[in-house]
Amino acid sequence: MDIKKVMVLGAGTMGHGIAQLCAEAGLEVNMFDVSSENLNKGYESIEKSLSLLMSNNKITQQEKDTVLSKINLSKSLEEAVDDIQLVIECIVENLAVKQKVYAELESLCDPSVILATNTSGLSPTAISQNLKHPERVVVAHFWCPPELIPLVEVVPGEKTSSEVVEKTMGWVEAIGKKAVRMNKECLGFIGNRLQLALLREAIYIVEQGWADPEEVDKAVEYGLGRRLPVTGPLRSADLGGLDIFYNISSYLFKDLCNSTEASQYLKEKVEAGKLGTKTGAGNYDWAPESIDDITKKRTELLLHFLEKDKENK
């Protein structure tokens, strides 16, 4: 692989997770954040994540130390881009801010350096529109938590070169993730379009009083969720019979939620300060111990799937 050293820009939840992935794959990593406090917190989070892997007998102390030795905390952007082949940017989801940062990156990086963004929905074409070399800008959208979720959506902008897409795909696979290539960009890419479509209907069912949030979640967890890791929606339709799915769609599509506005249900929750686990209440009430419990269960299950992925390679 051409990419031996990367720079991770932003040490938050996504940034430090991606830095860990790269270091685990043997790459040298320069991690930078404009906030030295965030940078140090990011490094501490990597240490905690690796300790969790140790406690689950996934790595040894020596392997943990080796991974940490691959991660360099950079004091400036100029220092961070030294001798790298790829930048993966994980900063605030604000187009103007990203455009400013990418202009600075272009002035500091060799034209051969790939400028990848971890944006969850912003247009790579818009991000790169003021650059001299927009052909090297590409989306590499990791999913949270990046150290546990395999998916990375690779999305070209209008001027992204095919070589940059291929190299980015290769980098994603080399660090142990599953690269999904889009032919061209669209709002939300693949994953968030599907996720928000499911969420819209789930909220609609609750709003109509047809079922409580717990029951809607159970329907996914014990139904759809059990087969989706093996068969996505299109493969599931083939297995079930397209004639059957066509017949169901002929009467059900017209009854599904088709609102084009943001959910009033969500709006009321947000205005009431009920944001989910970060505030202790959302669709559910969240005590600290319940957050720890569900996070632990999710981590254990995702680790199980990661082991299955390794077995199937």
C-alpha positions in Angstrom: 0.0 0.0 0.0 1.2 3.5 -0.9 -0.1 5.0 2.3 2.3 4.5 5.2 1.7 7.6 7.3 -1.5 9.6 7.8 -2.6 12.7 9.6 -5.9 12.7 11.6 -7.3 16.2 11.9 -9.6 16.4 14.9 -9.2 14.2 18.0 -12.9 13.9 19.0 -14.9 10.7 19.0 -14.3 9.9 15.3 -10.8 11.2 15.0 -9.2 9.3 17.9 -11.0 6.1 16.8 -9.7 6.4 13.3 -6.2 7.2 14.6 -6.4 4.0 16.7 -7.4 1.9 13.6 -4.6 3.2 11.6 -2.0 2.6 14.3 -3.4 -0.9 14.8 -2.8 -1.6 11.1 0.8 -0.5 11.5 0.6 2.9 10.0 2.3 6.0 11.5 -0.2 8.5 12.7 0.1 12.2 13.3 -3.0 13.3 15.3 -3.7 17.1 15.6 -6.5 19.2 17.1 -6.6 22.9 17.5 -7.4 22.3 21.2 -4.5 20.7 23.1 -7.1 19.6 25.7 -9.1 17.7 23.1 -5.9 16.3 21.7 -4.9 14.9 25.1 -8.4 13.6 25.8 -8.4 11.9 22.4 -5.1 10.1 23.3 -6.5 9.1 26.7 -9.6 7.7 24.9 -7.4 5.5 22.7 -5.6 4.2 25.8 -9.0 3.3 27.4 -10.2 1.7 24.2 -7.1 -0.5 23.9 -7.4 -1.4 27.6 -11.0 -2.6 26.9 -9.6 -4.8 24.1 -7.0 -6.2 26.5 -9.7 -6.9 29.1 -11.6 -8.9 26.4 -8.4 -10.8 25.5 -8.3 -9.3 22.1 -4.8 -7.8 22.4 -1.8 -8.1 24.7 0.0 -5.4 26.7 2.9 -5.5 24.1 0.4 -5.0 21.3 -1.2 -2.1 23.1 2.2 -0.4 23.6 3.1 -0.9 20.0 -0.2 0.8 18.8 0.4 3.7 21.1 3.9 4.1 19.9 2.6 4.7 16.4 0.6 7.7 17.4 2.3 11.1 17.5 0.5 14.1 19.0 1.3 17.1 16.7 1.6 20.6 18.1 0.8 22.4 14.8 -0.8 21.7 11.5 2.5 22.3 9.8 4.1 19.6 12.0 1.1 17.3 11.5 1.4 17.1 7.7 5.1 16.2 7.7 5.8 13.2 5.4 2.2 12.0 5.2 0.3 10.5 2.2 -3.2 11.0 3.5 -5.2 13.4 5.7 -8.5 12.2 7.2 -10.4 15.2 8.5 -12.8 14.8 11.4 -13.7 18.4 12.4 -17.1 20.2 12.9 -19.8 19.6 10.3 -19.7 23.2 9.0 -19.1 23.8 5.3 -17.4 27.2 5.6 -15.1 25.9 8.3 -14.1 22.9 6.3 -13.5 25.0 3.2 -11.1 27.2 5.2 -9.3 24.2 6.6 -8.9 22.6 3.2 -7.5 25.7 1.7 -4.9 25.7 4.5 -4.2 22.0 4.0 -3.7 22.5 0.2 -1.1 25.2 0.9 0.8 22.9 3.3 0.5 19.4 1.6 2.2 18.1 -1.4 -0.3 17.7 -4.4 0.0 14.0 -4.1 -1.5 13.9 -0.6 -5.1 12.7 -0.5 -7.4 15.0 1.4 -10.2 12.8 2.8 -13.1 14.0 4.9 -15.1 12.1 7.4 -18.2 14.2 6.8 -21.4 12.4 7.4 -23.3 14.2 4.6 -21.6 17.4 3.3 -20.8 17.5 -0.4 -17.2 16.7 -1.3 -17.7 18.9 -4.4 -18.7 21.9 -2.2 -15.9 21.3 0.3 -13.3 21.3 -2.5 -14.8 24.0 -4.8 -12.2 26.7 -4.0 -9.2 24.4 -4.3 -6.6 24.2 -7.1 -6.5 20.5 -6.8 -10.1 19.3 -6.1 -9.3 16.0 -7.7 -7.6 14.8 -4.5 -10.6 15.4 -2.2 -12.7 12.4 -1.3 -15.2 11.4 1.4 -14.2 8.5 3.7 -17.2 8.4 6.0 -16.5 6.1 9.0 -19.4 5.1 11.3 -19.4 5.5 15.1 -17.7 4.0 16.9 -15.1 3.7 14.1 -13.0 1.1 16.0 -16.0 -1.3 16.1 -18.1 -0.6 13.0 -16.6 -1.9 9.8 -18.4 0.4 7.3 -16.6 3.3 5.5 -18.4 5.0 2.7 -16.0 6.2 0.0 -17.7 9.0 -2.0 -16.1 11.0 -4.9 -16.9 14.6 -5.6 -17.5 15.8 -9.2 -13.7 16.3 -9.8 -12.3 13.5 -7.6 -9.9 11.4 -9.6 -10.4 7.6 -10.0 -6.9 7.1 -8.7 -7.7 8.9 -5.4 -10.9 6.8 -5.0 -8.9 3.6 -5.6 -6.1 4.5 -3.2 -8.7 5.5 -0.5 -10.5 2.2 -1.0 -7.2 0.4 -0.6 -6.4 2.4 2.6 -9.8 1.6 4.1 -9.4 -2.1 3.5 -5.8 -2.1 4.7 -6.8 -0.7 8.1 -9.4 -3.5 8.4 -12.6 -1.7 7.5 -15.2 -2.5 4.8 -15.1 0.1 2.0 -18.4 0.8 0.2 -17.9 2.8 -3.0 -20.4 5.3 -4.2 -20.6 6.1 -8.0 -21.4 9.7 -7.2 -22.4 11.8 -4.2 -25.8 12.4 -2.8 -27.1 14.0 0.4 -26.5 11.6 3.4 -24.7 9.1 1.2 -26.0 5.5 1.6 -26.0 4.8 5.3 -27.7 7.9 6.6 -30.4 7.9 4.0 -31.3 4.4 5.0 -30.9 5.2 8.8 -33.1 8.3 8.6 -35.7 6.6 6.5 -36.0 3.9 9.2 -36.0 6.5 11.9 -38.7 8.5 10.2 -41.1 5.5 10.1 -40.2 4.5 13.6 -41.1 7.9 14.9 -44.3 8.0 12.8 -45.4 4.7 14.4 -44.9 6.2 17.9 -46.6 9.5 16.9 -49.6 7.6 15.6 -49.9 5.8 18.9 -49.6 2.4 17.2 -46.7 1.3 19.5 -44.5 2.6 22.3 -40.8 3.3 21.6 -39.7 0.1 23.4 -41.9 -2.0 21.2 -40.6 -0.4 18.0 -37.0 -0.9 19.0 -37.7 -4.6 19.9 -39.3 -5.1 16.5 -36.0 -4.1 14.9 -33.7 -5.7 17.4 -35.4 -9.1 17.3 -36.6 -9.0 13.7 -34.9 -6.9 11.0 -31.7 -6.6 13.1 -31.2 -10.3 13.2 -30.9 -10.8 9.5 -29.6 -7.4 8.3 -26.0 -8.3 9.3 -26.1 -11.1 6.8 -28.6 -9.9 4.2 -29.1 -6.2 3.5 -32.5 -5.0 2.3 -32.0 -5.7 -1.4 -30.6 -9.2 -0.8 -33.4 -9.9 1.7 -35.9 -9.0 -0.9 -34.4 -11.5 -3.4 -34.5 -14.2 -0.7 -38.1 -13.4 0.1 -39.2 -13.1 -3.5 -39.5 -9.8 -5.4 -43.1 -10.6 -6.3 -44.0 -10.7 -2.7 -42.2 -7.5 -1.9 -43.8 -5.9 -4.9 -47.3 -6.9 -3.7 -46.6 -5.6 -0.2 -45.3 -2.3 -1.6 -48.3 -1.8 -3.7 -50.5 -1.2 -0.7 -48.0 -0.3 2.1 -45.9 2.4 0.4 -49.0 4.7 0.2 -49.5 4.3 4.0 -45.8 4.9 5.0 -44.7 8.3 6.4 -43.7 10.5 3.5 -43.1 13.8 5.4 -40.4 16.0 3.9 -40.2 18.1 7.0 -38.0 17.5 10.1 -39.9 15.5 12.7 -42.1 17.6 15.1 -41.7 14.8 17.6 -37.9 15.2 17.5 -38.2 19.0 17.5 -40.3 18.9 20.7 -37.7 16.6 22.4 -34.8 18.9 21.4 -36.6 22.0 22.6 -37.3 20.3 25.9 -33.6 19.5 26.3 -34.2 15.8 25.9 -31.3 14.9 23.6 -30.8 11.3 24.7 -27.9 9.9 26.7 -26.0 13.2 26.7 -28.8 14.8 28.8 -30.2 11.8 30.6 -33.5 11.6 28.7 -34.7 11.3 25.1 -37.0 8.5 23.8 -36.0 6.8 27.1 -34.8 8.0 30.5 -31.1 7.3 30.9 -29.4 6.8 34.3 -25.6 6.6 34.2 -25.7 2.8 35.0 -28.2 2.2 32.1 -25.9 4.0 29.7 -23.0 1.9 30.8 -25.0 -1.2 30.5 -26.2 -0.6 26.9 -22.8 0.6 25.8 -21.2 -2.5 27.2 -23.7 -4.8 25.5 -23.3 -3.0 22.2 -19.5 -3.2 22.4 -19.5 -6.9 23.2 -21.8 -7.6 20.3 -19.8 -5.5 17.9 -16.6 -7.3 19.0 -18.4 -10.6 18.3 -19.2 -9.5 14.8 -15.6 -8.3 14.2 -14.4 -11.7 15.1 -16.9 -13.3 12.6 -15.6 -10.8 10.0 -12.1 -12.0 10.5 -13.2 -15.7 10.3 -14.9 -15.0 7.0 -12.0 -13.3 5.3 
